């Protein structure tokens, strides 16, 4: 069995590049126009993401987040910031 995580978003095509880089995923399918990034075969298993377009903007705090654990955190953070990520607090010790 495999789990999928559905992320509601206003612009899934704009976000898919970020999630591919953040998780090391690649698009494996498009279901009804939803981009579906999933782990690359050589990577450890992880959930499939479904970026579901919604009409309404987010209101309030996200109730779900995805933790990532890259081998080179500094380089990974730099790449995600290049793609538009913004730091929201001081880094914590691992």
C-alpha contacts under 8 A as a table, 3 or more apart, distances in Angstrom:
res1	aa1	res2	aa2	distance
2	X	47	X	6.58
2	X	48	X	7.68
3	X	46	X	7.95
3	X	47	X	5.12
3	X	48	X	6.52
4	X	47	X	5.08
4	X	48	X	4.53
4	X	49	X	5.61
4	X	50	X	6.98
5	X	47	X	6.38
5	X	48	X	6.18
5	X	49	X	4.89
5	X	50	X	6.20
6	X	49	X	5.81
6	X	50	X	4.66
6	X	51	X	6.01
6	X	52	X	6.54
7	X	49	X	7.18
7	X	50	X	6.15
7	X	51	X	5.02
7	X	52	X	5.88
8	X	51	X	6.16
8	X	52	X	4.85
8	X	53	X	5.90
8	X	54	X	6.04
9	X	12	X	5.91
9	X	51	X	6.67
9	X	52	X	6.07
9	X	53	X	5.17
9	X	54	X	5.74
9	X	57	X	7.67
9	X	58	X	7.85
10	X	53	X	5.44
10	X	54	X	5.47
10	X	55	X	6.31
10	X	56	X	7.20
10	X	57	X	6.57
11	X	14	X	5.46
11	X	15	X	6.52
11	X	53	X	6.36
12	X	15	X	5.08
12	X	16	X	6.01
12	X	34	X	7.07
12	X	35	X	6.86
12	X	51	X	5.34
12	X	52	X	6.58
12	X	53	X	6.00
13	X	16	X	5.42
13	X	17	X	7.57
13	X	35	X	6.91
14	X	17	X	6.65
14	X	18	X	7.82
15	X	18	X	5.29
15	X	19	X	6.43
16	X	19	X	5.17
16	X	20	X	6.04
16	X	35	X	6.91
16	X	37	X	7.28
16	X	51	X	7.46
17	X	20	X	5.17
17	X	21	X	6.32
17	X	83	X	7.99
18	X	21	X	5.28
18	X	22	X	5.99
18	X	80	X	6.90
18	X	83	X	6.15
18	X	84	X	7.95
19	X	22	X	4.87
19	X	23	X	5.90
19	X	24	X	7.78
19	X	25	X	7.21
19	X	37	X	7.66
20	X	23	X	5.56
20	X	24	X	5.32
20	X	25	X	4.47
20	X	26	X	5.52
20	X	27	X	7.58
20	X	37	X	6.58
21	X	24	X	5.22
21	X	25	X	6.87
21	X	79	X	7.75
21	X	80	X	7.14
22	X	25	X	7.87
22	X	68	X	7.45
22	X	76	X	7.49
22	X	80	X	6.53
23	X	39	X	7.71
23	X	68	X	6.92
24	X	39	X	6.76
24	X	40	X	7.17
24	X	43	X	7.94
25	X	37	X	5.65
25	X	38	X	5.06
25	X	39	X	4.58
25	X	40	X	5.63
26	X	37	X	4.97
26	X	38	X	5.72
26	X	39	X	6.63
26	X	40	X	6.40
27	X	30	X	7.80
27	X	35	X	6.53
27	X	36	X	5.39
27	X	37	X	4.00
27	X	38	X	6.30
28	X	36	X	5.94
28	X	37	X	5.73
28	X	38	X	6.26
29	X	35	X	6.38
29	X	36	X	5.26
29	X	37	X	7.31
30	X	33	X	5.31
30	X	34	X	5.08
30	X	35	X	4.65
30	X	36	X	5.64
31	X	34	X	5.07
31	X	35	X	6.86
31	X	36	X	7.32
34	X	50	X	6.51
34	X	51	X	5.68
34	X	52	X	5.66
34	X	53	X	7.09
35	X	50	X	6.32
35	X	51	X	5.79
35	X	52	X	7.87
36	X	48	X	6.98
36	X	49	X	5.64
36	X	50	X	4.82
36	X	51	X	6.51
37	X	48	X	6.26
37	X	49	X	5.52
37	X	50	X	6.98
38	X	46	X	7.58
38	X	47	X	6.98
38	X	48	X	4.64
38	X	49	X	6.29
39	X	43	X	6.14
39	X	44	X	7.31
39	X	45	X	6.33
39	X	46	X	6.20
39	X	47	X	7.62
39	X	48	X	7.10
40	X	43	X	5.36
41	X	44	X	7.91
54	X	57	X	7.78
62	X	65	X	7.16
69	X	73	X	7.42
70	X	73	X	5.43
70	X	76	X	6.80
72	X	75	X	5.63
72	X	76	X	6.19
73	X	76	X	5.00
73	X	77	X	6.00
74	X	77	X	5.24
74	X	78	X	6.21
75	X	78	X	5.06
75	X	79	X	6.27
76	X	79	X	5.17
76	X	80	X	6.26
77	X	80	X	5.11
77	X	81	X	6.08
78	X	81	X	5.16
78	X	82	X	6.21
79	X	82	X	5.00
79	X	83	X	6.45
80	X	83	X	5.00
80	X	84	X	6.47
80	X	85	X	5.41
81	X	84	X	5.01
81	X	85	X	4.31
81	X	86	X	6.07
82	X	85	X	7.09
87	X	90	X	7.81
